[in-house]
């Protein structure tokens, strides 16, 4: 028995340089534990989602509710409840007033008629007047920006007229009643006469507007 054990040790030592023999405590050769790199690519796990160029889905669409006659704040709340969050509003009388306190305004019109199906990302625009005012027969638009010629500002608010002119324009606004009142809230005053006249080429000359309050008659 002793002869066989020694012989095995001698043989292992002699062959160590060739086969890397390294007996463990049990007398058996220990295999190299370093894993061999596989040439086969790993297979994705079952159910794994591959990256693809998915086409965008169509935006969700809904029918537009009827907002006419509602208070502006209530209309905005109802629009959001229906899924429409892109909201704006404007002065239906064309006076360019801001709807600062929405509860003081009511809806006269909307840019998309009730029942029309549109993407919910579409901007809804409410035409509104103050609660004590009557809705106009049609939505009055503020005057468009002057494009090199003097617009017709007759009956328009002083604020809207100012906004239509180039910001560098030298503008004088007078009380046409002759009372020499201060014109503080320009959206409450309407233009009676203007200089230069409608259609005149604008070349940087000063502009004068004569006005009265909206509930007054031009002289």
Secondary structure as GFF3:
##gff-version 3
##sequence-region A 1 219
A	DSSP	alpha_helix	2	19	.	.	.	ID=ss1
A	DSSP	beta_strand	61	63	.	.	.	ID=ss2
A	DSSP	alpha_helix	72	81	.	.	.	ID=ss3
A	DSSP	beta_strand	87	91	.	.	.	ID=ss4
A	DSSP	three_ten_helix	102	104	.	.	.	ID=ss5
A	DSSP	beta_strand	105	110	.	.	.	ID=ss6
A	DSSP	beta_strand	117	119	.	.	.	ID=ss7
A	DSSP	beta_strand	124	130	.	.	.	ID=ss8
A	DSSP	alpha_helix	158	164	.	.	.	ID=ss9
A	DSSP	beta_strand	171	175	.	.	.	ID=ss10
A	DSSP	three_ten_helix	186	188	.	.	.	ID=ss11
A	DSSP	beta_strand	189	195	.	.	.	ID=ss12
A	DSSP	beta_strand	207	213	.	.	.	ID=ss13
###
